Amino acid sequence: MDVLVWHRSDLRTVDNAALAAAADDGDPVPVFCFDPHFYDDGAACDARLRFLHESLADLRAQYRALGSDLTLLCGDPQERLATLLETHDALYVNRDVTARYGRARDETVFQWPEVTAFGDDGIVREGDTRDGWREQATAWMETPPRPEPSDLPGNPLADDTTIAEIEERYDTTPTKTAVPSGGRSAALERLDAFLDQIADYPTSVAPPAAAEEGCSRLSAYLKFGCLSVREVYSRLQAAPACRGREMYESRLFWNRHYKQKLADWPGWTDDAVNPVFRGLYRADHDPDLLAAWQAGQTGFPMVDAAMRALVETGFINFRMRAMCASILTYVLREPWQYGADFFYHHLIDADPGINHTQWQSQAGVVGVHPVRVYDPAKQAREYDSDGTFIREYVPELAALPDAHLPRPEKAPLAVLEEADITLGDTYPRPVVDYERRASEARERFARLHDRAHEAIAVPDVWQRASLSQDRRESLQQPDRSAGQAHLDDFVDE
């Protein structure tokens, strides 16, 4: 039996349920279909497309080492796969957690009688219970990764395109710098390097300059499936016991947790989970403020450095992502969707199950978590005290003394002149008054909290928010004795 194996976000031959089953049931015919939709809609930056292409080249090498090959096709996957099934017996595919176009495509293809979709990814799907989710996820993590097939028959299906042709057709030459190479080989090298320095992870994860090397930098490889989450978890267990190992293990579970949220409700990419916050800031939208944030020209150096790093490299660490999200929403009063889609375009590791769900959490539109607005000056003092990160990405401030980098507008005129900085010319003044806007955000969310509290208690909304049992119990018995004080849970980070 000839079994088509349709690769999407599982660009590996190890721990691949669809491939393993195809090898057991017949002769696997591995295929990847370049979908013009993803090249035409502009959702992915060129550097992410190049990362995909490098990962495909590596996957082809994996198959060739096993005696097979990866067939490259181009076109609407539904049309191409339907045609292939006229001459092949079956199609095996690994499920992914997708949204928008991808979810609709999968729902169509998975209904075909010749298709078997494998959900061996720790995600609970239709008809299964969410009770004991952590225990289910742990059991999946602790199951040994599936081995690579020992050998495979040749792939008789010819290519109808090449990676070079795709890059030329869609002009995908990257403009970003310092982007890691895609593919499983590079992923394994990065995993080895990270595990060798796992003890340093707790001190490297928050400072943005240190995070560029000290973070795992595995997220893009997990997004494209060059590594499986379970593989990384398995390797992590062999690392020396330390705080860094515990922290990263927790992050692997958070990866599954946020993917689970999108699997449960695809609306995370477009609509606020809590209906009270739908349309929040729509009337406040200011294209000039949004453009300043996108360009790293807000006058808040830590924000500007992070946004420029994102655009230049396709990466910033989690703390910087959270800070930039909070500034865009609470302080600049822009709808969270603008920021989520901008991040999704530029991030090499962009995954809607993580990016958009995190944006809703950081923007406060879930309505149950503490609302945190990050103070950019405080972040600079605590996580870039020597100015390394700011000076790298905001070079016009390079000559400013460390003490004044967090708030250039507060520096004495003589200091600015000595550094050859003219505010409003060589570097912008803050585009808004941070303190006033933070206070107003605090007041706004306090006013909305009771309504949000009631809305989140609706069963289907409650389930979408994936609340912990402790949080659910606290919502069921709210403490009203202290008036609004406990509702104004607003933290300046």
C-alpha positions as CSV (number, residue, x, y, z in Angstrom):
1,M,0.0,0.0,0.0
2,D,1.3,3.4,-1.0
3,V,0.8,5.9,1.9
4,L,1.2,9.6,1.3
5,V,2.8,11.2,4.4
6,W,1.8,14.9,4.4
7,H,4.3,17.0,6.3
8,R,3.4,20.4,7.7
9,S,4.8,21.4,11.1
10,D,6.5,18.0,11.7
11,L,9.7,18.4,9.7
12,R,11.5,15.4,11.2
13,T,11.6,11.6,10.8
14,V,12.0,10.9,14.6
15,D,8.9,10.9,16.9
16,N,6.7,11.2,13.9
17,A,3.4,9.2,14.4
18,A,2.2,9.5,10.8
19,L,5.5,8.4,9.3
20,A,5.9,5.5,11.8
21,A,2.3,4.3,11.0
22,A,2.9,4.6,7.2
23,A,6.1,2.5,7.5
24,D,4.2,-0.2,9.4
25,D,1.2,-0.2,7.0
26,G,2.9,0.1,3.6
27,D,5.3,2.2,1.6
28,P,5.5,5.8,2.8
29,V,5.5,8.5,0.2
30,P,6.6,11.7,2.0
31,V,5.4,15.0,0.5
32,F,5.4,18.7,1.4
33,C,3.2,21.2,-0.5
34,F,4.2,24.8,-0.7
35,D,0.9,26.6,-0.3
36,P,0.7,29.9,-2.2
37,H,-1.7,31.3,0.4
38,F,1.1,31.5,3.0
39,Y,3.4,33.3,0.6
40,D,0.7,35.8,-0.7
41,D,-1.0,36.8,2.5
42,G,2.1,38.4,4.1
43,A,1.6,36.8,7.5
44,A,5.1,35.4,7.6
45,C,8.3,37.4,7.3
46,D,10.9,36.3,4.7
47,A,13.3,35.1,7.4
48,R,10.6,32.7,8.7
49,L,10.1,31.4,5.2
50,R,13.8,30.9,4.8
51,F,13.9,29.0,8.1
52,L,11.1,26.8,6.7
53,H,13.0,26.2,3.5
54,E,16.2,25.3,5.4
55,S,14.2,22.9,7.6
56,L,12.8,21.2,4.4
57,A,16.2,20.8,2.9
58,D,17.3,19.1,6.2
59,L,14.2,16.9,6.2
60,R,15.0,15.8,2.6
61,A,18.5,14.9,3.8
62,Q,17.0,12.8,6.6
63,Y,14.8,10.9,4.2
64,R,17.6,10.3,1.7
65,A,19.7,8.8,4.5
66,L,16.9,6.3,5.0
67,G,16.7,5.4,1.3
68,S,13.7,7.6,0.5
69,D,13.1,11.2,-0.4
70,L,10.8,14.2,0.2
71,T,8.6,15.2,-2.7
72,L,8.1,18.9,-3.1
73,L,4.9,20.2,-4.6
74,C,3.3,23.6,-5.0
75,G,-0.3,24.6,-5.1
76,D,-3.5,24.4,-3.0
77,P,-2.9,21.4,-0.8
78,Q,-6.5,20.3,-1.0
79,E,-6.4,20.2,-4.7
80,R,-2.9,18.6,-4.9
81,L,-3.7,15.9,-2.3
82,A,-7.0,15.0,-3.8
83,T,-5.3,14.4,-7.1
84,L,-2.6,12.3,-5.5
85,L,-5.2,10.2,-3.8
86,E,-6.5,9.1,-7.2
87,T,-3.3,7.0,-7.6
88,H,-2.3,6.4,-4.0
89,D,-4.1,4.3,-1.4
90,A,-4.1,6.6,1.7
91,L,-2.9,9.8,3.3
92,Y,-1.4,9.9,6.8
93,V,-0.9,13.3,8.5
94,N,0.0,14.6,12.0
95,R,-2.5,17.0,13.5
96,D,-1.4,20.5,14.3
97,V,-3.1,23.2,16.3
98,T,-4.1,25.8,13.7
99,A,-6.5,28.7,13.2
100,R,-8.1,30.7,10.4
101,Y,-7.2,29.3,7.0
102,G,-5.2,26.4,8.3
103,R,-7.9,25.2,10.6
104,A,-10.5,25.3,7.8
105,R,-8.2,23.4,5.4
106,D,-7.5,20.7,8.0
107,E,-11.1,20.2,8.8
108,T,-11.8,19.6,5.1
109,V,-8.9,17.2,4.4
110,F,-9.4,15.2,7.7
111,Q,-12.9,14.3,6.6
112,W,-11.8,12.5,3.5
113,P,-12.2,8.7,3.8
114,E,-8.6,8.0,2.7
115,V,-7.1,10.3,5.4
116,T,-5.9,9.2,8.9
117,A,-4.9,12.1,11.2
118,F,-2.7,11.4,14.1
119,G,-3.0,13.4,17.3
120,D,0.1,12.2,19.2
121,D,1.1,15.6,20.5
122,G,-0.2,15.8,24.0
123,I,-3.2,17.9,22.9
124,V,-6.7,16.8,24.1
125,R,-9.2,17.0,21.2
126,E,-12.9,16.6,20.5
127,G,-14.8,14.2,22.7
128,D,-12.0,13.8,25.3
129,T,-12.1,15.2,28.8
130,R,-10.0,18.1,30.0
131,D,-10.1,16.9,33.5
132,G,-6.7,16.0,34.8
133,W,-5.1,17.8,31.8
134,R,-1.7,18.1,33.6
135,E,-1.6,14.4,34.3
136,Q,-2.5,13.6,30.7
137,A,0.2,15.9,29.4
138,T,2.7,14.5,31.8
139,A,1.9,10.9,30.7
140,W,2.4,12.0,27.1
141,M,5.7,13.8,27.8
142,E,7.1,10.7,29.6
143,T,6.2,8.3,26.8
144,P,9.5,7.6,24.9
145,P,9.7,9.4,21.6
146,R,9.0,7.2,18.6
147,P,12.2,6.0,16.9
148,E,13.0,6.8,13.3
149,P,12.3,4.0,10.8
150,S,15.4,2.0,10.2
151,D,15.0,2.2,6.4
152,L,12.4,3.1,3.8
153,P,11.6,2.3,0.2
154,G,12.4,4.8,-2.5
155,N,9.9,7.6,-3.1
156,P,8.5,7.2,-6.6
157,L,6.7,10.6,-6.7
158,A,8.6,13.3,-8.6
159,D,8.9,17.0,-7.5
160,D,7.1,19.7,-9.4
161,T,9.1,22.5,-7.8
162,T,12.3,23.2,-5.9
163,I,13.1,25.4,-2.9
164,A,15.1,27.7,-5.1
165,E,12.2,28.1,-7.5
166,I,9.9,29.0,-4.6
167,E,12.3,31.6,-3.2
168,E,12.7,33.2,-6.6
169,R,8.9,33.1,-7.4
170,Y,8.0,34.8,-4.1
171,D,11.2,36.9,-3.6
172,T,11.8,35.6,-0.1
173,T,15.4,36.8,0.4
174,P,15.6,37.6,4.2
175,T,16.5,41.0,5.4
176,K,16.8,40.0,9.1
177,T,20.2,39.3,10.7
178,A,21.4,36.8,13.3
179,V,18.6,34.3,12.4
180,P,19.5,30.7,13.4
181,S,19.6,28.2,10.6
182,G,16.6,26.0,10.2
183,G,16.5,22.2,10.3
184,R,16.9,19.3,12.6
185,S,20.7,19.2,12.5
186,A,20.9,22.8,13.7
187,A,18.1,22.1,16.2
188,L,20.1,19.2,17.8
189,E,23.2,21.4,17.9
190,R,21.3,24.1,19.7
191,L,19.7,21.6,22.1
192,D,23.1,20.2,23.0
193,A,24.5,23.7,23.6
194,F,21.5,24.7,25.7
195,L,21.6,21.6,27.9
196,D,25.3,22.2,28.5
197,Q,24.5,25.6,30.0
198,I,21.1,24.8,31.6
199,A,22.3,25.8,35.0
200,D,22.7,29.4,33.7
201,Y,19.2,29.5,32.3
202,P,17.6,31.3,35.3
203,T,19.9,34.3,35.1
204,S,19.8,34.4,31.3
205,V,16.1,34.2,30.6
206,A,15.0,37.8,31.6
207,P,17.8,40.2,30.6
208,P,17.2,40.7,26.8
209,A,20.9,40.9,25.9
210,A,21.7,37.7,27.8
211,A,18.6,36.0,26.5
212,E,19.8,36.3,22.9
213,E,22.3,33.5,23.7
214,G,21.2,32.2,27.1
215,C,17.6,31.3,26.3
216,S,17.0,27.9,24.8
217,R,16.3,29.5,21.3
218,L,14.5,26.2,20.5
219,S,11.0,27.7,20.0
220,A,11.4,28.0,16.2
221,Y,12.5,24.4,15.9
222,L,9.5,23.3,18.0
223,K,7.2,25.5,15.9
224,F,8.3,23.8,12.7
225,G,8.6,20.4,14.3
226,C,12.3,19.9,13.6
227,L,12.2,18.7,17.2
228,S,9.2,17.4,19.1
229,V,8.3,18.8,22.5
230,R,8.5,15.2,23.8
231,E,12.0,14.8,22.4
232,V,13.2,17.9,24.2
233,Y,11.5,16.8,27.4
234,S,13.2,13.4,27.2
235,R,16.6,15.0,26.7
236,L,16.0,17.4,29.5
237,Q,15.6,14.6,32.0
238,A,19.2,13.5,31.4
239,A,20.5,17.0,32.3
240,P,21.8,17.7,35.8
241,A,19.1,18.5,38.3
242,C,19.0,22.3,38.8
243,R,16.7,25.3,38.9
244,G,17.3,25.8,35.2
245,R,16.1,22.4,34.3
246,E,12.9,22.8,36.4
247,M,12.2,26.2,34.8
248,Y,12.6,24.9,31.2
249,E,10.5,21.8,31.9
250,S,7.7,24.1,33.1
251,R,8.0,26.0,29.9
252,L,7.5,22.9,27.8
253,F,4.2,22.3,29.7
254,W,3.2,25.9,29.1
255,N,3.9,25.3,25.4
256,R,1.3,22.5,25.4
257,H,-1.0,24.5,27.6
258,Y,-1.3,27.4,25.2
259,K,-1.6,25.2,22.2
260,Q,-4.4,23.4,24.0
261,K,-6.2,26.8,24.4
262,L,-6.2,27.3,20.7
263,A,-7.3,23.7,20.0
264,D,-10.3,24.3,22.3
265,W,-11.3,27.6,20.8
266,P,-9.9,29.0,17.5
267,G,-11.3,32.5,18.2
268,W,-8.1,33.3,20.2
269,T,-6.5,34.7,17.1
270,D,-9.2,37.3,16.5
271,D,-11.6,37.9,19.4
272,A,-11.1,38.7,23.1
273,V,-12.0,35.6,25.1
274,N,-13.9,37.8,27.5
275,P,-16.8,39.5,25.6
276,V,-16.6,42.5,27.9
277,F,-13.3,43.5,26.3
278,R,-14.3,43.0,22.7
279,G,-13.8,46.3,21.0
280,L,-11.6,47.7,23.8
281,Y,-9.5,50.6,22.5
282,R,-11.1,50.5,19.1
283,A,-12.2,54.1,19.4
284,D,-8.7,55.1,20.7
285,H,-6.8,53.7,17.7
286,D,-4.2,56.2,16.6
287,P,-2.3,55.1,13.5
288,D,0.6,57.4,14.4
289,L,1.1,55.8,17.8
290,L,0.9,52.3,16.3
291,A,3.5,53.2,13.7
292,A,5.8,54.6,16.4
293,W,5.5,51.4,18.4
294,Q,6.2,49.3,15.3
295,A,9.2,51.3,14.3
296,G,10.8,51.5,17.7
297,Q,10.2,55.3,17.9
298,T,8.1,55.6,21.1
299,G,10.7,57.6,23.1
300,F,10.8,54.7,25.7
301,P,14.3,53.3,25.0
302,M,13.6,49.8,26.3
303,V,10.5,49.4,24.2
304,D,12.2,50.9,21.2
305,A,15.2,48.5,21.6
306,A,12.9,45.5,21.9
307,M,10.8,46.4,18.9
308,R,13.9,47.1,16.7
309,A,15.4,43.8,17.8
310,L,12.2,42.0,16.8
311,V,12.2,43.6,13.4
312,E,15.9,43.2,12.8
313,T,16.4,39.6,14.2
314,G,13.0,38.0,14.5
315,F,13.5,37.3,18.2
316,I,13.0,38.9,21.6
317,N,12.7,37.1,24.8
318,F,9.4,36.6,26.7
319,R,9.9,39.6,29.1
320,M,10.4,42.0,26.2
321,R,7.4,40.5,24.4
322,A,5.2,41.0,27.5
323,M,6.5,44.6,28.0
324,C,5.9,45.6,24.4
325,A,2.4,44.1,24.5
326,S,1.5,46.0,27.7
327,I,2.8,49.3,26.4
328,L,0.9,49.0,23.1
329,T,-2.4,48.1,24.9
330,Y,-2.5,49.8,28.3
331,V,-0.4,52.8,27.6
332,L,-0.8,53.5,23.8
333,R,-4.4,52.2,24.0
334,E,-4.3,50.2,20.8
335,P,-6.3,47.0,20.2
336,W,-4.3,43.9,21.0
337,Q,-4.9,42.4,17.5
338,Y,-2.6,45.0,15.9
339,G,0.3,43.9,18.1
340,A,-0.4,40.2,17.9
341,D,-0.5,40.2,14.1
342,F,2.7,42.4,13.9
343,F,4.5,40.0,16.2
344,Y,3.2,37.0,14.3
345,H,4.7,38.5,11.0
346,H,8.1,39.1,12.4
347,L,8.8,36.3,14.9
348,I,10.7,33.4,13.5
349,D,9.0,31.2,16.1
350,A,5.5,32.6,15.5
351,D,2.9,30.1,16.6
352,P,-0.8,31.3,16.8
353,G,-1.4,29.0,19.8
354,I,1.3,30.8,21.8
355,N,1.5,34.2,20.3
356,H,-2.1,35.2,20.2
357,T,-3.1,33.6,23.4
358,Q,-0.2,35.3,25.2
359,W,-1.2,38.6,23.7
360,Q,-4.6,38.3,25.1
361,S,-3.2,37.5,28.5
362,Q,-0.7,40.4,28.5
363,A,-3.4,42.8,27.2
364,G,-5.7,41.9,30.1
365,V,-8.6,40.9,27.8
366,V,-9.1,37.5,29.4
367,G,-10.3,39.4,32.5
368,V,-9.2,37.1,35.3
369,H,-5.5,37.5,35.7
370,P,-3.7,40.4,37.3
371,V,-3.4,43.3,34.9
372,R,0.3,44.1,34.5
373,V,1.6,47.1,32.8
374,Y,5.4,47.1,32.4
375,D,7.3,50.3,33.3
376,P,9.9,50.5,30.5
377,A,12.3,52.6,32.6
378,K,12.1,50.1,35.5
379,Q,12.7,47.2,33.0
380,A,15.8,49.1,31.7
381,R,17.2,49.7,35.2
382,E,16.6,46.1,36.3
383,Y,17.4,44.1,33.1
384,D,19.7,46.3,31.1
385,S,21.5,48.3,33.8
386,D,24.7,48.7,31.7
387,G,22.7,49.6,28.6
388,T,24.1,46.8,26.5
389,F,20.7,46.0,24.9
390,I,19.5,49.6,24.4
391,R,22.9,50.7,22.9
392,E,22.9,47.9,20.4
393,Y,19.5,48.6,19.0
394,V,19.1,52.3,19.7
395,P,22.6,53.5,18.7
396,E,21.5,57.1,18.7
397,L,21.6,56.9,22.5
398,A,24.9,55.1,22.7
399,A,26.8,58.1,24.2
400,L,24.2,58.7,27.0
401,P,25.4,57.7,30.5
402,D,23.9,54.5,31.9
403,A,21.9,56.4,34.6
404,H,20.0,58.4,31.9
405,L,19.3,55.6,29.4
406,P,16.0,54.5,30.9
407,R,14.5,58.1,30.7
408,P,16.5,60.3,28.2
409,E,13.8,63.0,28.6
410,K,14.8,63.4,32.3
411,A,18.5,63.9,31.5
412,P,19.9,67.4,32.0
413,L,20.3,69.4,28.9
414,A,24.1,69.5,29.3
415,V,24.2,65.7,29.4
416,L,22.1,65.4,26.3
417,E,24.3,68.0,24.5
418,E,27.5,66.1,25.5
419,A,25.9,62.9,24.1
420,D,25.0,64.8,20.9
421,I,21.3,64.0,21.4
422,T,18.5,66.4,20.5
423,L,15.2,65.1,21.8
424,G,12.5,65.3,19.1
425,D,15.2,65.2,16.4
426,T,17.9,62.5,17.0
427,Y,15.6,60.6,19.3
428,P,11.9,61.1,20.0
429,R,10.4,62.4,23.2
430,P,7.9,59.9,24.8
431,V,4.9,59.8,22.6
432,V,2.6,59.7,25.6
433,D,2.8,60.4,29.4
434,Y,3.5,57.0,30.8
435,E,2.5,57.7,34.4
436,R,-0.8,59.3,33.5
437,R,-1.8,56.6,31.0
438,A,-0.8,53.9,33.4
439,S,-3.1,55.5,36.1
440,E,-5.9,55.8,33.6
441,A,-5.6,52.2,32.6
442,R,-5.7,51.2,36.2
443,E,-9.0,53.1,36.6
444,R,-10.5,51.7,33.4
445,F,-9.9,48.1,34.3
446,A,-11.2,48.6,37.8
447,R,-14.4,49.9,36.4
448,L,-14.7,46.9,34.0
449,H,-13.8,44.2,36.5
450,D,-17.2,43.3,37.8
451,R,-18.7,42.9,34.3
452,A,-15.7,40.9,33.2
453,H,-16.0,38.8,36.4
454,E,-19.6,38.0,35.5
455,A,-18.8,37.3,31.8
456,I,-16.0,34.9,32.6
457,A,-18.4,32.8,34.7
458,V,-20.4,31.8,31.7
459,P,-19.5,28.1,31.2
460,D,-18.2,28.2,27.6
461,V,-16.3,31.4,28.2
462,W,-14.9,29.9,31.4
463,Q,-13.7,26.8,29.5
464,R,-12.0,29.0,26.8
465,A,-10.0,30.8,29.4
466,S,-8.6,27.5,30.7
467,L,-8.7,28.6,34.3
468,S,-7.1,26.7,37.1
469,Q,-9.3,25.1,39.7
470,D,-8.0,27.6,42.3
471,R,-8.9,30.5,40.1
472,R,-12.4,29.0,39.4
473,E,-13.1,28.6,43.0
474,S,-12.1,32.1,43.8
475,L,-14.4,33.4,41.0
476,Q,-17.3,31.4,42.3
477,Q,-17.0,33.0,45.7
478,P,-15.8,36.6,45.1
479,D,-14.8,38.7,48.1
480,R,-16.9,41.8,48.0
481,S,-16.2,43.0,51.5
482,A,-13.3,45.2,50.5
483,G,-15.2,47.0,47.7
484,Q,-13.1,47.7,44.6
485,A,-9.7,47.4,46.2
486,H,-9.1,43.7,45.3
487,L,-10.5,44.3,41.8
488,D,-7.9,46.8,41.0
489,D,-5.2,44.2,40.7
490,F,-2.9,46.3,38.6
491,V,0.9,45.7,38.9
492,D,3.6,48.0,37.6
493,E,6.3,45.6,36.5
